[in-house]
Amino acid sequence: KAGGVAGVCVDLILFPLDTVKTRLQSPQGFRKAGGFRGIYAGVPSTAIGSFPNAAAFFITYENVKSLLPHGSSSYLSPATHMVAASLGEVVACLIRVPSEVVKQRAQVSPSSSTLRILSHTLYHEGVQGLYRGYKSTVLREIPFSLVQFPLWESLKDLWSWKQGHVVDSWQSAVCGAFAGGFAAAVTTPLDVAKTRIMLAKAGSRNASGNVLTALGGIWRTQGLSGLFAGVVPRMAAISLGGFIFLGTYEKIRQLLL
């Protein structure tokens, strides 16, 4: 529940940054994809998918963490967080990917409604059309979690040790912002590849969902700047998101426990 509420808050507040990022990464380029117009295109899809997606992640994360060996041995703890976060992402992506496919397609064609894009995708590509990019999303999320969560936990531990007591929820949020921003920067090429796969026309090379093919294509046509398209709005959204999300999550968890 804590994760779900936190997830909805973040997704809706930071939606415009996400739209700008998607348009910067889209194959037709920022201006043709809509520029700064219709910045909330695709928001219904996010609003519906956000709560169950975040809740699924945290339920899996906390349960896996409690099942895995964790104790006084501090060297095991990052591994536990990594495994728990990775499994959390695999489960959450079952909900996130269909919502993301519809959202991204709406973001680059702001004149079409979310419902129209959903029915168009189902009609032309079936249910697997909604899962186009599942592999690439998991491939983006797992390295992201492998960087973000252990970094978040170790920054909190360091801060707690420095001040001699457990971090407050706002301090946890600051650690979340740093961890998220860093992880966002490092995984941007995977995010660009995922966007291209989700937006590719059915039957085109990128529609096959191969991440290496997508990355190779971007590198050949646009070089390094193409691979890091949208890195600034992505880092901004995820740092702010990490701050709000992990801060809200800790606060709500303290209230519920």
N, C-alpha and C positions, 0 to 999 in steps of 0.2 A: 504493500500500500504506500509506504514511504517513497519507494522508488518510482511508483506510478505517478504520484502527485508531483514529485520533483521533475519527472520527465515532461509532463504536460506544460508546466510553468516555463521550462527552458525552451521547448520547441516552439511555443507560440510567441514568446518574447523575441526570440532570435530569428524568426522566420525570414524577415527581409534580407538579413545577411546571407542566409542559406540560398535565397533566390538569386542574389547577385553572384554568389560563388558558382551555382549551377550554370548560369548564363555565360560566365567567363569561361567555363569548361566545355560548353556545348560546341559541337562541330561547326555550327553556322556562325559562331562568334557572338559577342555580347550584345551588340546593337540589334542584329537581326533576331536574336532570341527574345527581344523585348526591352533591352536596356533597363532603365529605372522605372518603366511603366508596369502597372499591375503586379506590384511587388508581393502581394499576398495570394497570387495565383497558386492553386494547389493546397491551400491551407486546410480545407475540409478533410483531405486525405491524412494530413498530419494529425489533426485534432482527433480523428477516430483511432488512428493506429498508435498514438503516442503512449497512452496510459497502459494498455496491455503489453506493449513492447518493453517499456521500462520496468513494469512489474515482473514480466517474465525473466528479464535479465537479473534483477536483484533476488528474486526467489531462487533461481538457479545458483547464482553467485554465493549467497549465504548458505544454502543447503550443501553445496559441494564443498565449501570451505569448512563446514562443520564435520563433514564425513572424512575429509582428508587428514592425515597426521599433522597436527600443529601443536606445538607445546613450547617448551623453553628453548628448543633448538632453533636459533634465529635463522640459520642458513636454509632451513626447510620452508620458512615462511614466504619468501618471494615466489618460490615454486608453487606453493599452495594457492597464492593469489593469482598467479598466471593461469594455472589449470582451471581454477574456478571462474575467472573472467572469460577465458576462451570458451568454456562450455556454456556460460551465460550468453555469450554472443551468438553461438550456434543456434540456441533455442530462440533467443529474441529475434534473430533474423527471419525466422519462419513467419513472424508477424510483420517485421519491419520492411522486408523486401517488397511485397505487393504494394504497401502504402507508399514506399519510396519511388517505385516505378511510376505509379499514377501521379505522385507529387512532382517528380522531375519533368515528366512529359507535360504537365500543366504549366510548370514554371517557364518552359521554353515556347509554349503556345498559349499565352494568356487569354486569347479570345475564346478558347474552348473551355467548357465547364468540366469540373472533376468527374462528374457522372458520365459525361459524354466520352471522356478519355477512357474511363473504366470500361464502359460498354464496348467502345471501339477496340480496345486491347483484347477483351474477352472474345469478341466476335471474330477478329482476324487472327489471333494467336492462341486462343484458349487459355486455360488456367496457367499453362507453362509460360505464357507471355508475361503473366504477373510475377513469375519467379525468374524472369530473365535477369541475370546479374546476381543470383543468390550466391554462387561461388565467389564472384568478385567482391561481393559485400563482406562475406565471411573472411576472405583473404585480406581485406582492408581492416576489418574490425579486430581480427586476432592480433596482428602485429601492433595495432593501436593499443589494445588492452594490455599486451605484454609490456609495452612501454609505460602506459599511463598508470595502471593500478599499482604495480610494485613501486613506481616512483612516488605516487601519492602516499602510499603507506610508509615509505622510508622517510619522506619529507616530514610527515606527521610525527614519526618516531624521533627524528632528529630534533624537531622543534620542542616536543615534549621533554626530551632529555635536557635540552638547553635551558628550559625554564623551570624544570623540576616538577611539572605536573602535566596531566593530559591536556592536549590542545582543545580549545573552545571550538564551537561549530564554525565561527568566522575564520579561525586560523586553518581549520580543516579545508574550508572553502578556498583560501588563498593557495594552499598546497595543491588543491584540485585544479586551480586555474593554471599554475605553472606546469603541472604534470600534463594537463590537457593540451595546452598551447604547444609544448615541446613535441608531444606525440602527434599532434595535428600536422606540424611542419614536416616531420619525418615521413608520414604516410600519405602526403598529398598526391604523389604520382599514382598510388593505388586508387585514390579517390577519383582522380581524373579518368583513369581507365574504367572504373565502375560507372561513372556518369556516361562515358561514350557507349558502353555496352547497353545501358538501360535506354539510351536515346536513339541507338542505331535503328535504321529502317529494317523491318523484317526481311530476312534473306541476305542481308549484307554481311561482310566478313566479321564485323564487330558483334553482330547479333548472335554469333555462335557462342559468345560468352568467354572466349579465351583471353585471359588477362595479358599474357605475354604478347599475343598478336596485337591487342589494343595498345599496349605500351610501345611496341616496336613501331606501329603506325604513327603514334604521336611524336615519338623521337625523330623519325625520318622527316615528317612534314614540319614540325614546329620546334624541334630540339628541346633543350633544357627548359626554356620558358614555357613551352607547351605542357611539359610534365609537371610544372609547378604552377599551372594556371589556377587562379583563385586562392593561392596560398594565404594571402592577407585576410580576406573575409573568413576563410576557414579557420585560421588561427584565432582571429578575434571572436568568432562565434563559439569556438570550442573552449577558449580560455574563459570567456564570460559564462558559457554553458557549464564548464567544470566548476566554476565558482558558485553559480546558483544551484546547480544540480547536486553536487556533493555536499554543499553547505546545507541546502534544504533537506537532503536525505538524512544527514547526521542529526539535524534539529528535530525532524519528525520522528526519527527512530528513538531519540532520547525521550520525546514526549510519549511515545507509544510503549516504551519498555518500562 
